[in-house]
Amino acid sequence: MQERRMSIDQLLQFAEALFDYALTIQGREDWSGSPPQYVIVEVAELAARFGKTQLDISDTLLLLRAMRRAELLDTRGHWKVNLEGFQDRVSLDSGEPSFESRGRKLA
Protein backbone atom coordinates (compact mmCIF):
# COMPACT_ATOMS: atom_id res chain seq x y z
CA MET A 1 0.00 0.00 0.00
CA GLN A 2 1.41 3.36 -1.02
CA GLU A 3 1.42 6.14 1.57
CA ARG A 4 -0.31 9.37 0.72
CA ARG A 5 1.96 12.40 0.65
CA MET A 6 1.07 15.63 2.39
CA SER A 7 -0.63 18.39 0.39
CA ILE A 8 1.13 21.72 -0.07
CA ASP A 9 -1.08 23.26 2.63
CA GLN A 10 -0.16 20.46 5.02
CA LEU A 11 3.52 20.87 4.14
CA LEU A 12 3.38 24.61 4.80
CA GLN A 13 1.64 24.09 8.13
CA PHE A 14 4.09 21.38 9.16
CA ALA A 15 7.04 23.51 7.98
CA GLU A 16 6.01 26.11 10.55
CA ALA A 17 5.81 23.45 13.27
CA LEU A 18 9.20 22.06 12.31
CA PHE A 19 10.72 25.56 12.21
CA ASP A 20 9.14 26.28 15.60
CA TYR A 21 10.75 23.11 16.95
CA ALA A 22 14.14 24.27 15.63
CA LEU A 23 13.67 27.60 17.41
CA THR A 24 12.77 25.73 20.60
CA ILE A 25 15.94 23.64 20.35
CA GLN A 26 18.03 26.78 20.01
CA GLY A 27 16.20 28.46 22.90
CA ARG A 28 16.83 25.58 25.30
CA GLU A 29 20.61 25.68 24.94
CA ASP A 30 22.83 27.78 27.17
CA TRP A 31 25.07 29.93 25.00
CA SER A 32 28.12 31.81 26.29
CA GLY A 33 27.60 34.37 23.53
CA SER A 34 25.08 34.92 20.80
CA PRO A 35 23.35 31.71 19.71
CA PRO A 36 24.21 30.36 16.27
CA GLN A 37 21.95 31.32 13.38
CA TYR A 38 21.04 27.66 12.79
CA VAL A 39 20.33 24.27 14.38
CA ILE A 40 21.14 20.81 13.07
CA VAL A 41 18.24 18.34 12.84
CA GLU A 42 17.98 14.72 11.72
CA VAL A 43 15.18 13.29 9.58
CA ALA A 44 14.78 10.06 11.59
CA GLU A 45 14.63 11.90 14.92
CA LEU A 46 12.09 14.39 13.58
CA ALA A 47 9.94 11.58 12.17
CA ALA A 48 9.89 9.85 15.56
CA ARG A 49 9.23 13.09 17.47
CA PHE A 50 6.36 14.26 15.23
CA GLY A 51 4.90 10.86 14.31
CA LYS A 52 5.42 11.54 10.59
CA THR A 53 7.08 9.46 7.92
CA GLN A 54 10.66 10.20 6.96
CA LEU A 55 9.31 11.10 3.52
CA ASP A 56 7.01 13.73 5.07
CA ILE A 57 9.95 15.16 7.03
CA SER A 58 12.16 15.18 3.93
CA ASP A 59 9.44 16.87 1.86
CA THR A 60 9.03 19.52 4.55
CA LEU A 61 12.77 20.15 4.75
CA LEU A 62 12.89 20.42 0.96
CA LEU A 63 10.17 23.06 1.18
CA LEU A 64 12.22 24.91 3.81
CA ARG A 65 15.24 24.61 1.52
CA ALA A 66 13.25 26.22 -1.31
CA MET A 67 12.49 29.03 1.16
CA ARG A 68 16.23 29.28 1.95
CA ARG A 69 15.55 28.14 5.50
CA ALA A 70 17.20 24.67 5.38
CA GLU A 71 20.23 23.00 3.84
CA LEU A 72 21.02 19.29 3.46
CA LEU A 73 24.32 18.52 5.20
CA ASP A 74 24.93 14.88 4.33
CA THR A 75 23.39 11.68 2.97
CA ARG A 76 22.48 10.43 6.48
CA GLY A 77 19.56 12.84 6.88
CA HIS A 78 21.19 15.72 8.74
CA TRP A 79 19.90 19.19 7.85
CA LYS A 80 20.86 22.67 8.95
CA VAL A 81 17.81 24.86 9.64
CA ASN A 82 18.59 28.56 9.16
CA LEU A 83 17.18 30.70 11.97
CA GLU A 84 18.66 34.00 10.84
CA GLY A 85 16.32 36.87 11.62
CA PHE A 86 14.31 34.83 14.14
CA GLN A 87 16.36 35.35 17.31
CA ASP A 88 13.45 37.06 19.12
CA ARG A 89 11.77 33.68 19.09
CA VAL A 90 10.28 33.35 22.57
CA SER A 91 7.57 35.61 23.84
CA LEU A 92 8.33 36.65 27.41
CA ASP A 93 4.63 36.53 28.23
CA SER A 94 3.82 33.04 27.00
CA GLY A 95 7.22 31.35 26.86
CA GLU A 96 6.12 29.97 23.51
CA PRO A 97 8.21 30.23 20.33
CA SER A 98 6.95 32.67 17.74
CA PHE A 99 7.14 32.46 13.94
CA GLU A 100 7.48 36.20 13.65
CA SER A 101 10.50 38.25 14.57
CA ARG A 102 10.91 41.93 13.95
CA GLY A 103 7.79 41.83 11.76
CA ARG A 104 9.17 39.05 9.52
CA LYS A 105 7.37 35.80 8.85
CA LEU A 106 8.78 32.39 7.99
CA ALA A 107 7.89 32.65 4.31
C-alpha positions as CSV (number, residue, x, y, z in Angstrom):
1,M,0.0,0.0,0.0
2,Q,1.4,3.4,-1.0
3,E,1.4,6.1,1.6
4,R,-0.3,9.4,0.7
5,R,2.0,12.4,0.6
6,M,1.1,15.6,2.4
7,S,-0.6,18.4,0.4
8,I,1.1,21.7,-0.1
9,D,-1.1,23.3,2.6
10,Q,-0.2,20.5,5.0
11,L,3.5,20.9,4.1
12,L,3.4,24.6,4.8
13,Q,1.6,24.1,8.1
14,F,4.1,21.4,9.2
15,A,7.0,23.5,8.0
16,E,6.0,26.1,10.5
17,A,5.8,23.4,13.3
18,L,9.2,22.1,12.3
19,F,10.7,25.6,12.2
20,D,9.1,26.3,15.6
21,Y,10.8,23.1,17.0
22,A,14.1,24.3,15.6
23,L,13.7,27.6,17.4
24,T,12.8,25.7,20.6
25,I,15.9,23.6,20.3
26,Q,18.0,26.8,20.0
27,G,16.2,28.5,22.9
28,R,16.8,25.6,25.3
29,E,20.6,25.7,24.9
30,D,22.8,27.8,27.2
31,W,25.1,29.9,25.0
32,S,28.1,31.8,26.3
33,G,27.6,34.4,23.5
34,S,25.1,34.9,20.8
35,P,23.4,31.7,19.7
36,P,24.2,30.4,16.3
37,Q,22.0,31.3,13.4
38,Y,21.0,27.7,12.8
39,V,20.3,24.3,14.4
40,I,21.1,20.8,13.1
41,V,18.2,18.3,12.8
42,E,18.0,14.7,11.7
43,V,15.2,13.3,9.6
44,A,14.8,10.1,11.6
45,E,14.6,11.9,14.9
46,L,12.1,14.4,13.6
47,A,9.9,11.6,12.2
48,A,9.9,9.9,15.6
49,R,9.2,13.1,17.5
50,F,6.4,14.3,15.2
51,G,4.9,10.9,14.3
52,K,5.4,11.5,10.6
53,T,7.1,9.5,7.9
54,Q,10.7,10.2,7.0
55,L,9.3,11.1,3.5
56,D,7.0,13.7,5.1
57,I,10.0,15.2,7.0
58,S,12.2,15.2,3.9
59,D,9.4,16.9,1.9
60,T,9.0,19.5,4.5
61,L,12.8,20.1,4.8
62,L,12.9,20.4,1.0
63,L,10.2,23.1,1.2
64,L,12.2,24.9,3.8
65,R,15.2,24.6,1.5
66,A,13.3,26.2,-1.3
67,M,12.5,29.0,1.2
68,R,16.2,29.3,1.9
69,R,15.6,28.1,5.5
70,A,17.2,24.7,5.4
71,E,20.2,23.0,3.8
72,L,21.0,19.3,3.5
73,L,24.3,18.5,5.2
74,D,24.9,14.9,4.3
75,T,23.4,11.7,3.0
76,R,22.5,10.4,6.5
77,G,19.6,12.8,6.9
78,H,21.2,15.7,8.7
79,W,19.9,19.2,7.9
80,K,20.9,22.7,9.0
81,V,17.8,24.9,9.6
82,N,18.6,28.6,9.2
83,L,17.2,30.7,12.0
84,E,18.7,34.0,10.8
85,G,16.3,36.9,11.6
86,F,14.3,34.8,14.1
87,Q,16.4,35.4,17.3
88,D,13.4,37.1,19.1
89,R,11.8,33.7,19.1
90,V,10.3,33.4,22.6
91,S,7.6,35.6,23.8
92,L,8.3,36.6,27.4
93,D,4.6,36.5,28.2
94,S,3.8,33.0,27.0
95,G,7.2,31.4,26.9
96,E,6.1,30.0,23.5
97,P,8.2,30.2,20.3
98,S,6.9,32.7,17.7
99,F,7.1,32.5,13.9
100,E,7.5,36.2,13.7
101,S,10.5,38.3,14.6
102,R,10.9,41.9,13.9
103,G,7.8,41.8,11.8
104,R,9.2,39.1,9.5
105,K,7.4,35.8,8.9
106,L,8.8,32.4,8.0
107,A,7.9,32.7,4.3
